Structure formats: structure tokens, C-alpha cells
Amino acid sequence: MSHSNLGNFGTFIRGKGIPKGHVINGDGLPCIRYAEIYTSYDETADNLISRISEENSRDALKIGYGDIIFPTSGETAEEIGKAVAYLGSETAYAGGDTLVLRDHEQNPAYLAYALNEWQAVKQKARLATGQSVVHIYAAELGQVSIWLPPLAEQERIVEILSDADAAISTAEKQLEAFSLSQKHQHNRLIAEIADAFGTKTVSDIADISIGSSKASVLCEKGNFLVLDMGGVSEDGDLISQKFTDRNEDLLSLGDIIVPKDDIGDGLIIGKAGIVDSDNRYVLGDHVFKLSADNIHPRYLQAAINSTHFRRQVLRIATGSAQLGINQANFVKLQVAAPTDEKQHVVASIYENTKTAEKIMVDRIDTLKKQKRGLMQQLLTGKLRVPEKG
């Protein structure tokens, strides 16, 4: 039982092949691409989400049960070299910009947990190179030192951390099911309102404006959060992490923020977030601000985020690499326009849903913090797991 560098056991092999264009829908051979390690997997993976054809698999690296896969490229030093243990029974394939550690004679899940524990993460961040794109290679990963208890204790540690993962997974599935159910209910309600009460254009119910870029006035510890294209999530939540000390384009409680541009898959374009306090947010670029005195702001958010409105947004969106919506077209879109009483009913339902979702998200965050605490104790030898008596 001691610390050991990865270079002292196992063999590193470079992944190869599998550009994005080789991933297919439907039947095929399981594979893993470097970007998916960051976005789609935790420490272990038994069912890989992507498939390639048998022909293209010949250009990729074959992997099997127990192999540890690392991405060798990433956006930040803190995330580089995240480890995933492949625990599937099928032969699979690893693509380019990955490294595979095999023949290590350790519990593969234990290795993945240990290599993602914060002390190992700090080592990888220190050993990585590059700025805009960060890299790490076999020579550097081979220097990472982890604590290696006997195999029997590794298995007991994995059992504890797997239970923690299972609790997180269950909570995430509960949140997903609840959110999907509520979304269907909201969409049905908005559709019924549109049929019963009719619609009005965006310009009929709200004043619309666009802010200016705050890129030149951002600062690390400013007093105001900037709401620009990246400030609203696909669920309509405010997620900005950009700060400024300038109060130009200050937003007010109840203002609605709608991204008018979207780099990527078009998931945020036309989604509505609501300003939840005065003197806290400023308006950035690439978004519309909607201000309305004669309509409940929470109802307006719910209506804009409904399928009824979403279909209209996607019809007017233009572009390929970056989608965009023109203000002249946006203001003509139709919003379901019920009575004040009905607006308040829908707003209350929508707000209660958001509150319930936040409670569930906070619980997931707590479970993840508990898991990180367990990892720091169990994977460093601070907390030993004796054999069950």
C-alpha cells in the first residue's frame, strides 16, 4: 500500500480516428470520442453512447473492459485528462485526442475515481501545456501519483463511491422526469389559452430593446452580472458568470431576456429568462430585452418558453454556424394572450415548477459535494475501509 506514479504500471496507447462525421445513428460498434468524456460520462462507462461502422472502426483504437480512457485536449487545465474506466462487455473503440491506459492490474473503477480526485486533478493541471487549447500526453500522465491500497480495499472503496453515484443518478432522473412532465403540462396549458383567448404580437404586449457589448468592461469581481447570449439557459434560467462595475443598461425586476443569437445547436435562441431583482443585472449584446407593464412577466416568460412560441422562433431563425433572429421578425411572433386572472394562474404554476426544480437541483448538488468529500477521504488513505467483519 503506497503512492505510485501511473508510469510505474500499465501501458499508455494513443487513440486514433473517429472524427465526428464517422459517428452513425442506429446499429454499429460502440465508440468513445474525447469530447464525450467531458460531457457524457462520469468515472465509469459500460454502455457507450456513440457508434461507428465496422469499416471506420479499422482506423480507431480497439478497447476492452478495464481500459482507462483520457482526453488529451481540453479547454481548461482543470478538466484536462479526466479519466473514464470502460466497464462494458463489448469490444469498443477510442478515437483521436485520447490516451488509453491498460494492463494496469488494478481495479479500473478505482483508478478512474482516484485520477479524478482533486489532488490528481491538480497534478494534471500542473503538468498540462497550452493556453487556448490545453494538452496532456503520456509522459505527463505517467508522472501523476495516486494512492494504491490493496485490491480488496479498492473494491470496497468503489462500492461506496458507486452507491454515491447511484444516488446522484436517481436524483437526476427524478428531476428529468419531473421537468418533462411539467413542460408537457405548461405546453398544453399555453396551447389551450391560445385557442380560447387568441394571441397578440410581441410588439403589442412589450417594449423591446437591444443592449451593447460589455466585453471591454468585464471584471472579475464587479457588482453587476452581464446578461448576454450565454446568460440564459435552454431551460430559461439566468446562468451568467460575467461581471462588470458599469451600470449602463441596468435591468429591472421582471424584465425578460431572450437570446437572439446562438452558437451551437440552437438550444437557447428565443428562450426567455426573467430578471429576479433590481440593481443586479445589466443588458449585454446578442439578446432582446422585453419590458411589459400590462402582462404578468412570469406568464410572459412561460408563454415564450412554450412549444407554441418555440415553433415560431425556429421558423424565423436563420444561419448555419450561428443561428440568429431578426428583431423585425421577432416582434411579429404571436403570444397567447389570456385575461389577467388566467395569466396569474399560469405564472403561479410556472413559478412553483421553477421552485421545485431548484430544490431538486440543490439536492443533486449536495449529493455531488458529499461524493467529492468521500473521494478526498477514501482515495488518499485518510479514511480506510476495513474488511467487513
N, C-alpha and C positions, 0 to 999 in steps of 0.2 A: 504494500500500500504506500504510494508516493505520488509526487507530481512527475509528469513525463511530457516531453515535447512530442507533438504529432509526428515529427520526423523520425522518432525512435521506433515507431511501429506502423505497419501498414504501408501501402504504396499509393502515391498520387498518380492519377491518369487524367489527361485533359479530355473534356467532352468535345464534341465536334458536330457540325451540321445543324439541321433543323432550323432553318430560317422560318420566320413567321408564315411565309407563303406555303410552306410544306405541311403545316398543320391542317388536318382534314376534319370534316364533320362525319359523324357516324362511325362505322366499323373501321378498325385499324389497329396498329400496335401502340401500346402506351408509351408516352414520352414525357420528358420534363424539360422546359426551356428555362434559361437563367432568370428571366423576369418573373416567371411564375413562382419561383422560390420566395420572392419578396411578397407577392400579392395573394397567393393561393394556398400556401401551406404553412403549418406551424413547424414543430420539430420532427414529426414523423408523417409519412405518406404511404398508404398501401394501395389506394386507388388513384392513379394519376388522371388528371382531367383532360389532357390533350392526346391526340392520336396522329400517327403518320402512316404512310403507306409502306408496304414491305420494301418497295423499290428504294424509297428515300431513307429507310432505316439502315441501308448499307453504308450510308455516309455519316452515320451517327455512332456514338459510343454505346455499346451494349452494357446495361447494368442489371444487377440482380439483388436479391434480398441481402440486407445488411450494408450495402454501399452507402456512403455518406456523400451527399452532393452539395457543393458550394458554388455560388455565383462568384465570378472573378471580376465583375464590373458592377458598379452601382453609382448612385448619385451622391451618397454621403459616406464618410469613413465609419460612422457609427453603425451603418447597416451592412457594410461590405462583409462578405464571407459568411453570411447566415448559413447555418447547417441544417440539412434535412436528411433524415435517415429513410431510405427506401425499404419498406417492410412488405412490399407486395409479393405475391407468389408468381406473377407473370414476369417473363423477361421483358425489360423495358429499355428505353434509350435516353441518353442525356445529350443535349445539344451544345453548341459552342458557347464560349464565355462561362464554362463551368469547369470545376475540378471534382474528381471522384476519388474518395479515399476508400480502399478496400484491403482485404486480408489483414485487418487490424486486430482480430481475435478478442474484441471487446463487445459488450452489449451495444448494438448500434443505436438504440434509442437513448441509452445513457450518454453516448458520445455526443449525439445531437443536442441533448439538453445541456451538457457541460460546455459545449462550444458556443452556445447561445446565452450562457450565464454572463453577467455583466463584466466579470474580471477577464474572461476570454474575449468578450466584445471589445474591451479597452485595449487588449493586446493587438487584436486585428486592426483596430483603428490606428494604432501607433505604427504598425508595420505596413499599412496601405500607402499607396502612392497616387499622385494626381489630385486635381482640384475640381474642375467642372465635371470630369468623369473620374471616379476613383477605381483603382485596380489593386488586386492582391493575387499573388501567384504561389506556386507550390513551395518555393524556397522560403517565403514569408510565413505561410500557413504552417510549415514544418517547425517553425520556432514557437508556436503557440503552446503554452504549457497548461495542462489541466490536471486535476486531482483524479487518480485512478484507484478506487477501492477494489477489493476482490470482486470477482464476477457475481457472486451470490448477493453481495450488498448492492452492486449496480442494479441488479434485477429488482431488489426491494425498493430502491430509490425510484426506479422507473415506474413501478406500480403506484407509488404515492403521487408522482407527478402526472401519470396517466389519469388518475382519478380527478386531479385538479383540472386537467384538460377536458375531461368528460363533463364536469360541472359547468365549465365555460361554454362548451359546445351546446349543452342542453339549454342554458340561459339564452344563447344566441338564437337557437332555433325557436324558442318561445317568443322572443322579440320579433323574429322574422314572420312567424305565423300571425302574431297579433297585428303587426303593421300591415300585412297583406289583407287581413280581414277588415281592418278599419278603412284601408284605402278603397276596397270594394264598396263598403258602406257609404263612404263620402262621395264616390263617383256616382253611385246610384241616386243619392240624395240630390246632388247638383243637377243630374240629368232630369230628375222629376221636377225640380224647381224651374229649369229652363222650359220644360213643356207647359208647366202650369202658369208661370208668371211672365214668360218671354225673356228677352235679352236686351241689353244695351251695349253700345260700343265702349271700348276702354276710354275713348275721349269724352264720352257722355258722362262718365262717372268719376273720372280722376284727372288731375293735372299731371302732366308727365314732363320730366326733365332729365338731362344727362350731365354728369359731373366731369371733371377734368382729371387727368392722371396725377397721382400723388407720389409717383416713383421717385421724384427728386427730393421729396421732403419726408421720406420714411426715416424712422429712427427706432432704435431697439427698445426704448422704454418711454414711448410717447404716451400722452394722455388720451388719445383717441384711436379707435380702430378704424381702418380703412375698409369700406365695403366696395370691392370691385368684382371683376369676373370670378375670382376664386373665393369670394366671400360668402357665397350661398351654396349649400349642398344640394344634391339631387333630391333630397327629402324636404327642402325648403327651410333648412336650419342655417343660422348665421355661424360661419366657421372661420372667419378672418383671423389671421395671426399677424397682420401688418399694422404697425403703429406709426403715428405721426403726432407732432406737437402743434400742427397747424389746424385751426378750427374752420378753415374755408370749406364751404359746402356742408355745414353741420346739419345732421339729420335729426328729425323729431320723432318722438314716440308715435308709433302707428304708421310711419312711412313704410311703403312696400318697395323692396329692392328686387329687380328682375334682371338677371344677366341677359344681355342682348347678343353676346358673342360667346363662343365655346370652342376651345381647342380640345379635340379628342372625339368622344363618341356621341356628343350632343346630349349628354345626360342632364346638364344644368341649364342649358339655354331655355329661357322662358319660365324657369321655376321662380317661385316667389318666396322671399324671406321677409320677415317683419321686424322692424326696429323696436326693441323692447324697452328702451329707456332714452330719456333726453340726455344731451350733452355727453354722449359716449361714442357716437359713430360719425364719420364723415363720408361723403359720397365720392367714390373713385370713378374710374372710367370703365367702359365696356358694360355698363349696367343702366337700366332705366330706374328712375325714382318716380313712384306713383303716390300722390297725395290726394286724399278724398275726404271731404267734410260730410258728405251725405250718404256714406255707406260704411258699414262696420269694417274696420281694417282687417280683423281676423277672418271675417267672412270673405273679404276680397282675396286674401291670401289663399283660403280654401278653394275658392272658385277658380283662381288662376292655376292652382296646382291640380285641378281635376282633369280627368281624361277628356271631358268635354272641351276644355280650353286647350289642353295639350295638343290635341289633333290639329287645331287651327294654327298653333305655333309652328309645328313641324311642316305644315303646308307652305308657310311663308319663309321658312329658313332657307338660306342659300349658302353655297360654298362647299368645299370638299375637305381640305386640310383644316380649315376653320369655318364653322358654321356661323352665320350672322342673321339677325333680323332687323329690317329697316323700320325706323320709327313711324314713317308714314303708313306702312302696312300694319304695324303692331296696334296703332290706335284704332284701327277699324275692326279689330277682333271683337267677337261677341262674348259678353259676360252675363251669366244668368243673373237676373235682377228681381229678387223677391221683395216682399214687404219687410219693413224694419223688424217686425216680430220674428219672421222666418229667418232673417239674417242672424239675429241674436241666438236663435236655436242652433243653427249650423255652426256659428262661431263658438258656442259653448261646447258642442260635441267635438269640434276640431281641436280646441284648446285642451280639453280633457284628454284627448288622444295624445297630444304632444306631451302633456304632463306625465301620463302613464308610460310613454316611451322613454322619457328621460329617467324615470325611476328604474326602468329595466336596464337602460344603458349604464346608469350609475352602479347597479348591482354587478353587471358584467365587468366594469372597471375595477370594482372591489375584488372580484374573484381573480382577475388578472394580477392585481397587486399582491394578493395572497400567494399566487403561484410564484411570482418573482421573488417574494420573500423566502418561500420554500427552496427555490433554486439556489439562492445565495447561501442558505444554511446547509442544504443537503449535498450540493455539488462542490463544496470547498472543504468538507470534513468537519465543519463547525458543529453540525448536528449529525450524529451517527445513527444508523438504523440497524440495531442488532437483530439477530435471527429470532424469529418468533419462538417463544418457549412454550 
